[in-house]
Amino acid sequence: MSPTGTYTVGRDSVIVLCKGGRLPSWHDLTEVERIAYRQEHVDLMLDVGREHGLMKLEGFRLFTAQGPWQHYWIMEFPTLGGAEAWIEAEMRPPSGAHGFYEYELARWHWREGLASWPSRPKPAVVPLTDDPHHVPELGVRTDSIVIILFGRWRPEAETVTADARGDDGHVELMLDVAKRHGLMRIDAFRLIAPKPDYHRAWLIEFPTLEDAEAWLDAEVLPPHGRYSDKWYLLARPWAPEYFATWTAPR
């Protein structure tokens, strides 16, 4: 497919992508302060989510923190106003004063086209039955590996044909890897305001590290790999059963 926009873009919701973490000042607080700030923050964000129709909340913990960036988050709202309210509330002191936040607004990218790619789809997450205001001990799920991919076409990609880029062959290759290595999930997001080094973000999930490595190796093969810039991080799902309670019917 062409880099000039033949992929479908979802227009019926707004995605907030967040690179998040704690600043060093968080660890200067007493345990009592951290507990109080955390609870106040959870209560606030639950209120904002309910008021603005939070549709999705997912977190992923990076294998290796990038400075203060430790988690990658996806939030979905029906409107831009909901996304704005969430961002404003999340940075509000006292908790927000000790957090690292880098936000991007995005849309679903080629969601319908990618829906058939997983060969071993993940079971639906079963939300915890507890009140989400009560935060349990949080941790990662260790039964899968998540690739967080950031990418864009290189400028010269638009000067050659799809055949020269090997577009169809690349799709066939990645579908073959997906089938052989049990792709569990693939989601893509197109930034509303592209950044210089990437225009799209992807979440690609496999059962094991070896399966994820096979995907990473195939992604960069020429000729297609020669026309795109991509960089990757590995992560684990972060407490999915708890965060599913934030959008569960109540």
C-alpha positions as CSV (number, residue, x, y, z in Angstrom):
1,M,0.0,0.0,0.0
2,S,1.0,3.6,-0.7
3,P,2.7,5.7,2.0
4,T,0.4,8.6,0.9
5,G,-2.7,7.4,2.7
6,T,-4.6,4.4,1.4
7,Y,-4.9,3.0,4.9
8,T,-8.1,3.6,6.7
9,V,-8.1,6.0,9.7
10,G,-10.7,5.8,12.5
11,R,-12.5,9.1,13.1
12,D,-15.0,8.1,15.7
13,S,-12.8,8.3,18.8
14,V,-9.6,10.0,20.0
15,I,-6.6,8.0,21.3
16,V,-4.3,9.4,23.9
17,L,-0.8,7.8,23.9
18,C,1.3,8.5,26.9
19,K,4.9,7.8,27.8
20,G,4.7,8.0,31.6
21,G,6.8,7.6,34.7
22,R,7.8,9.0,38.0
23,L,10.3,11.9,38.5
24,P,13.0,11.4,41.1
25,S,11.2,13.8,43.4
26,W,8.5,11.1,43.9
27,H,11.0,9.1,46.0
28,D,11.7,12.1,48.2
29,L,8.2,11.9,49.6
30,T,7.3,9.9,52.6
31,E,5.4,6.6,52.2
32,V,2.4,8.2,53.8
33,E,2.5,11.1,51.3
34,R,2.9,8.7,48.3
35,I,-0.1,6.6,49.4
36,A,-2.3,9.7,49.9
37,Y,-1.2,11.3,46.6
38,R,-1.7,8.1,44.7
39,Q,-5.2,7.5,46.1
40,E,-6.2,11.1,45.4
41,H,-5.0,10.7,41.8
42,V,-6.9,7.4,41.3
43,D,-10.1,9.0,42.6
44,L,-9.7,12.0,40.3
45,M,-8.9,10.0,37.2
46,L,-11.8,7.6,37.8
47,D,-14.1,10.7,38.0
48,V,-12.7,12.1,34.8
49,G,-13.0,8.8,33.0
50,R,-16.7,8.4,34.0
51,E,-17.6,11.9,33.1
52,H,-16.0,11.8,29.7
53,G,-16.8,8.3,28.7
54,L,-13.4,6.6,28.9
55,M,-13.5,3.7,26.4
56,K,-10.1,2.1,26.9
57,L,-7.3,2.2,29.4
58,E,-4.3,-0.1,29.0
59,G,-0.8,0.1,30.4
60,F,2.5,-1.6,29.5
61,R,5.7,-1.6,31.5
62,L,8.9,-1.3,29.6
63,F,11.6,-4.0,30.0
64,T,14.1,-1.2,30.4
65,A,13.1,2.3,31.6
66,Q,14.0,5.1,29.3
67,G,15.1,7.7,31.9
68,P,11.9,8.5,33.8
69,W,9.8,6.9,31.1
70,Q,8.7,3.5,32.5
71,H,5.1,2.8,31.3
72,Y,3.3,3.2,28.0
73,W,-0.4,4.0,28.2
74,I,-3.3,3.9,25.8
75,M,-6.5,5.8,26.6
76,E,-9.5,6.1,24.3
77,F,-12.3,8.7,24.4
78,P,-15.2,9.5,22.2
79,T,-14.3,13.2,21.9
80,L,-11.2,15.5,21.9
81,G,-12.7,17.2,25.0
82,G,-12.5,14.0,26.9
83,A,-8.9,13.5,26.0
84,E,-8.0,17.1,27.0
85,A,-9.8,16.7,30.3
86,W,-7.8,13.5,31.0
87,I,-4.5,15.1,30.2
88,E,-5.2,18.2,32.3
89,A,-6.3,16.1,35.3
90,E,-3.4,13.7,35.1
91,M,-0.8,16.5,35.4
92,R,-2.6,18.1,38.3
93,P,-0.7,18.4,41.6
94,P,0.1,17.0,44.0
95,S,0.6,13.6,42.2
96,G,1.1,15.2,38.8
97,A,3.9,17.4,40.0
98,H,6.0,14.3,40.5
99,G,5.2,12.5,37.2
100,F,6.7,12.4,33.8
101,Y,4.2,12.7,31.0
102,E,4.6,12.9,27.2
103,Y,1.3,12.8,25.3
104,E,0.4,12.2,21.7
105,L,-3.1,12.3,20.2
106,A,-3.8,9.7,17.6
107,R,-6.5,7.8,15.7
108,W,-6.9,4.1,15.0
109,H,-4.9,3.2,11.9
110,W,-6.1,0.4,9.5
111,R,-8.0,-1.2,12.4
112,E,-10.3,-3.3,10.1
113,G,-7.4,-4.5,8.0
114,L,-5.4,-5.7,10.9
115,A,-8.3,-7.4,12.7
116,S,-7.7,-10.7,10.9
117,W,-3.9,-10.8,11.5
118,P,-3.7,-12.5,14.9
119,S,-3.4,-16.2,14.6
120,R,-3.7,-16.8,18.4
121,P,-5.9,-13.9,19.6
122,K,-5.7,-13.0,23.2
123,P,-8.7,-14.0,25.4
124,A,-10.7,-11.1,26.6
125,V,-9.4,-9.6,29.9
126,V,-11.7,-10.3,32.8
127,P,-12.0,-7.2,35.0
128,L,-11.4,-7.6,38.7
129,T,-14.6,-7.5,40.7
130,D,-13.2,-5.1,43.3
131,D,-14.0,-1.4,43.4
132,P,-11.4,0.3,41.1
133,H,-10.9,2.9,43.8
134,H,-9.2,0.2,45.8
135,V,-5.8,-0.3,44.1
136,P,-4.4,-3.9,44.6
137,E,-0.8,-4.8,44.3
138,L,0.1,-4.1,40.6
139,G,2.4,-6.1,38.4
140,V,3.1,-7.3,34.9
141,R,1.6,-10.2,33.1
142,T,4.5,-12.5,32.1
143,D,2.7,-14.7,29.6
144,S,3.3,-12.5,26.6
145,I,5.8,-10.0,25.1
146,V,4.6,-6.7,23.7
147,I,6.5,-4.9,20.9
148,I,6.0,-1.1,21.0
149,L,6.9,0.1,17.5
150,F,7.3,3.7,16.3
151,G,7.7,4.2,12.6
152,R,7.4,6.3,9.5
153,W,8.1,6.1,5.8
154,R,11.4,7.7,4.7
155,P,10.8,10.7,2.3
156,E,12.1,8.7,-0.7
157,A,9.4,6.1,-0.2
158,E,7.0,8.3,-2.1
159,T,9.3,8.5,-5.1
160,V,9.2,4.8,-6.0
161,T,6.4,2.4,-6.8
162,A,4.8,0.0,-4.4
163,D,6.4,-2.9,-6.4
164,A,9.8,-1.3,-5.9
165,R,9.2,-1.0,-2.1
166,G,8.0,-4.6,-2.0
167,D,4.8,-3.7,-0.2
168,D,2.8,-6.8,-1.1
169,G,5.7,-9.1,-0.3
170,H,6.2,-7.4,3.0
171,V,2.6,-7.9,4.0
172,E,2.8,-11.6,2.9
173,L,6.0,-12.0,4.9
174,M,4.5,-10.5,8.1
175,L,1.3,-12.5,7.8
176,D,3.5,-15.6,7.6
177,V,5.4,-14.6,10.7
178,A,2.1,-13.9,12.4
179,K,0.8,-17.3,11.6
180,R,3.9,-19.3,12.5
181,H,4.7,-17.5,15.7
182,G,1.2,-17.1,17.2
183,L,0.6,-13.3,16.8
184,M,-1.8,-12.5,19.7
185,R,-2.5,-8.8,19.0
186,I,-1.6,-6.0,16.5
187,D,-2.9,-2.5,16.9
188,A,-1.8,0.6,15.0
189,F,-2.3,4.3,15.8
190,R,-1.7,7.2,13.5
191,L,-0.6,10.4,15.2
192,I,-2.8,13.4,14.6
193,A,0.3,15.6,14.7
194,P,3.2,13.6,13.2
195,K,6.6,13.8,14.9
196,P,9.8,14.2,13.0
197,D,11.0,10.6,13.8
198,Y,7.7,8.8,13.7
199,H,4.1,9.1,12.4
200,R,2.6,5.9,13.7
201,A,2.8,3.8,16.8
202,W,2.1,0.0,17.0
203,L,1.5,-2.6,19.7
204,I,2.3,-6.1,18.6
205,E,2.0,-9.0,21.0
206,F,3.5,-12.5,20.9
207,P,3.6,-15.4,23.4
208,T,7.4,-15.5,23.7
209,L,10.5,-13.4,23.2
210,E,11.6,-15.8,20.4
211,D,8.3,-15.1,18.5
212,A,8.8,-11.4,19.0
213,E,12.4,-11.6,17.7
214,A,11.1,-13.3,14.5
215,W,8.8,-10.4,13.9
216,L,11.5,-7.8,14.5
217,D,13.9,-9.6,12.2
218,A,11.3,-9.7,9.4
219,E,10.3,-6.0,9.8
220,V,13.6,-4.6,8.6
221,L,14.2,-6.9,5.6
222,P,14.7,-5.2,2.3
223,P,13.4,-3.9,0.0
224,H,10.5,-2.7,2.2
225,G,12.7,-2.2,5.3
226,R,14.9,0.1,3.3
227,Y,12.1,2.7,2.9
228,S,11.0,3.0,6.5
229,D,12.4,4.2,9.8
230,K,11.4,2.2,12.8
231,W,12.4,1.8,16.4
232,Y,11.2,-0.6,19.0
233,L,10.8,-1.2,22.7
234,L,9.8,-4.4,24.5
235,A,7.2,-4.4,27.3
236,R,4.8,-6.5,29.4
237,P,1.1,-5.8,29.9
238,W,0.7,-3.9,33.2
239,A,-2.0,-5.1,35.5
240,P,-4.6,-5.5,32.7
241,E,-7.3,-7.1,35.0
242,Y,-7.2,-4.1,37.3
243,F,-7.3,-1.4,34.6
244,A,-10.1,-3.2,32.8
245,T,-12.3,-2.3,35.8
246,W,-11.9,1.4,34.9
247,T,-14.1,0.9,31.8
248,A,-16.2,-2.0,33.0
249,P,-20.0,-1.3,33.3
250,R,-21.0,-0.4,36.9
